[in-house]
Amino acid sequence: MKTLSVDIRKAEPRDADGIATVHHQAWAGAYSGIIPHKSLIGMLNRRGTKWWANAIGKAASILVVEIGGDIVGYATLGRNRSRDLDQGGEIYELYLKPEYQGVGIGTRLFKAARDKLSAHGLDGLVVWALEENTGAMAFYAGAGGRDVAEGVEIFEQKALKKVAFVWH
Ligand SMILES: CC(C)(COP(=O)(O)OP(=O)(O)OC[C@H]1O[C@@H](n2cnc3c(N)ncnc32)[C@H](O)[C@@H]1OP(=O)(O)O)[C@@H](O)C(=O)NCCC(=O)NCCS
């Protein structure tokens, strides 16, 4: 049997297509039935290969998970954007292809993202998740995050509650 290694590394321009595929599949899987259809389709369509190539080129901090030559997950991270929270870093997005969820890869990507933020001198971490995204809520609570703040995102007049998890 062939053993495939899990490689977590900084995104490179050649990863744009792979990240776009992960984004599409993971967001459709996580948010169908939560974010209203029209808004979700709009979000999926906006972020194709070109969008990701541009994001990688702009030196946005993006990590990818590569298994057997395929991109199966990504995370985006940087400075915490909420003035009300005093943590230095934030993981903006952390997504895996549906068939790679639930086998520990998210835990590894989360740790790599935290390590990268610390290496940049950003101590403390914030992650926001939609409350209806029960998988993500369980994941961040299981990873030791404390839910300390709430917010609201509006999509087509539907208000969705979001929760901030923090780590020190
Ligand atoms: C959320 C996500 C990143 C977690 O990564 P993962 O590799 O699936 O999670 P892991 O296998 O490392 O699981 C770690 C723990 O998280 C919890 N967990 C993860 N997914 C869960 C789910 N769908 N339901 C309930 N608990 C879950 C479990 O407690 C698990 O602990 P266990 O191994 O003791 O059971 C991944 O499932 C994903 O991409 N989901 C869809 C997109 C998404 O919601 N992203 C987050 C947006 S804020």
The ligand as an SDF file (V2000), in Angstrom:
LIG
                    3D

 48 50  0  0  0  0  0  0  0  0999 V2000
  -14.0370   22.4270   10.3310 C   0  0  0  0  0  0  0  0  0  0  0  0
  -12.8790   21.6700    9.7060 C   0  0  0  0  0  0  0  0  0  0  0  0
  -11.7870   22.6200    9.2770 C   0  0  0  0  0  0  0  0  0  0  0  0
  -12.3130   20.7070   10.7720 C   0  0  0  0  0  0  0  0  0  0  0  0
  -11.2530   19.9400   10.2460 O   0  0  0  0  0  0  0  0  0  0  0  0
  -11.2840   18.3450   10.3360 P   0  0  0  0  0  0  0  0  0  0  0  0
  -10.0400   17.8090    9.7650 O   0  0  0  0  0  0  0  0  0  0  0  0
  -12.5500   17.8800    9.7160 O   0  0  0  0  0  0  0  0  0  0  0  0
  -11.3160   18.1160   11.8920 O   0  0  0  0  0  0  0  0  0  0  0  0
  -10.4730   17.0170   12.7140 P   0  0  0  0  0  0  0  0  0  0  0  0
  -10.6120   15.6950   12.0430 O   0  0  0  0  0  0  0  0  0  0  0  0
   -9.0920   17.5190   12.9270 O   0  0  0  0  0  0  0  0  0  0  0  0
  -11.3230   16.9810   14.0590 O   0  0  0  0  0  0  0  0  0  0  0  0
  -10.9210   17.5250   15.2920 C   0  0  0  0  0  0  0  0  0  0  0  0
  -12.1020   17.6120   16.2280 C   0  0  0  0  0  0  0  0  0  0  0  0
  -13.0490   18.5660   15.7180 O   0  0  0  0  0  0  0  0  0  0  0  0
  -14.4010   18.1420   15.9640 C   0  0  0  0  0  0  0  0  0  0  0  0
  -15.1230   18.1060   14.6980 N   0  0  0  0  0  0  0  0  0  0  0  0
  -14.5910   18.3110   13.4700 C   0  0  0  0  0  0  0  0  0  0  0  0
  -15.5580   18.2840   12.5340 N   0  0  0  0  0  0  0  0  0  0  0  0
  -16.7150   18.0500   13.1760 C   0  0  0  0  0  0  0  0  0  0  0  0
  -18.0640   17.9180   12.7410 C   0  0  0  0  0  0  0  0  0  0  0  0
  -18.4220   18.0330   11.4460 N   0  0  0  0  0  0  0  0  0  0  0  0
  -19.0030   17.6910   13.6650 N   0  0  0  0  0  0  0  0  0  0  0  0
  -18.6680   17.5710   14.9700 C   0  0  0  0  0  0  0  0  0  0  0  0
  -17.3980   17.6730   15.4330 N   0  0  0  0  0  0  0  0  0  0  0  0
  -16.4430   17.9190   14.5440 C   0  0  0  0  0  0  0  0  0  0  0  0
  -14.3160   16.8280   16.6230 C   0  0  0  0  0  0  0  0  0  0  0  0
  -14.4890   17.1010   18.0040 O   0  0  0  0  0  0  0  0  0  0  0  0
  -12.8970   16.3320   16.3900 C   0  0  0  0  0  0  0  0  0  0  0  0
  -12.4640   15.6780   17.5130 O   0  0  0  0  0  0  0  0  0  0  0  0
  -12.3680   14.0500   17.5370 P   0  0  0  0  0  0  0  0  0  0  0  0
  -11.2670   13.7080   16.5810 O   0  0  0  0  0  0  0  0  0  0  0  0
  -12.0560   13.7880   18.9580 O   0  0  0  0  0  0  0  0  0  0  0  0
  -13.6920   13.5540   17.0850 O   0  0  0  0  0  0  0  0  0  0  0  0
  -13.3070   20.8190    8.4900 C   0  0  0  0  0  0  0  0  0  0  0  0
  -14.2120   19.8240    8.8880 O   0  0  0  0  0  0  0  0  0  0  0  0
  -13.9440   21.6460    7.3850 C   0  0  0  0  0  0  0  0  0  0  0  0
  -13.2660   22.1040    6.4730 O   0  0  0  0  0  0  0  0  0  0  0  0
  -15.2860   21.7970    7.4600 N   0  0  0  0  0  0  0  0  0  0  0  0
  -16.0450   22.5190    6.4560 C   0  0  0  0  0  0  0  0  0  0  0  0
  -15.6570   23.9450    6.3530 C   0  0  0  0  0  0  0  0  0  0  0  0
  -15.7640   24.7240    7.6340 C   0  0  0  0  0  0  0  0  0  0  0  0
  -16.7860   24.6790    8.2930 O   0  0  0  0  0  0  0  0  0  0  0  0
  -14.6940   25.4390    7.9500 N   0  0  0  0  0  0  0  0  0  0  0  0
  -14.6270   26.3170    9.1030 C   0  0  0  0  0  0  0  0  0  0  0  0
  -15.2530   27.6160    8.7770 C   0  0  0  0  0  0  0  0  0  0  0  0
  -15.2110   28.7360   10.1350 S   0  0  0  0  0  0  0  0  0  0  0  0
  1  2  1  0
  2  3  1  0
  2  4  1  0
  2 36  1  0
  4  5  1  0
  5  6  1  0
  6  7  2  0
  6  8  1  0
  6  9  1  0
  9 10  1  0
 10 11  2  0
 10 12  1  0
 10 13  1  0
 13 14  1  0
 14 15  1  0
 15 16  1  0
 15 30  1  0
 16 17  1  0
 17 18  1  0
 17 28  1  0
 18 19  1  0
 18 27  1  0
 19 20  2  0
 20 21  1  0
 21 22  1  0
 21 27  2  0
 22 23  1  0
 22 24  2  0
 24 25  1  0
 25 26  2  0
 26 27  1  0
 28 29  1  0
 28 30  1  0
 30 31  1  0
 31 32  1  0
 32 33  2  0
 32 34  1  0
 32 35  1  0
 36 37  1  0
 36 38  1  0
 38 39  2  0
 38 40  1  0
 40 41  1  0
 41 42  1  0
 42 43  1  0
 43 44  2  0
 43 45  1  0
 45 46  1  0
 46 47  1  0
 47 48  1  0
M  END
$$$$
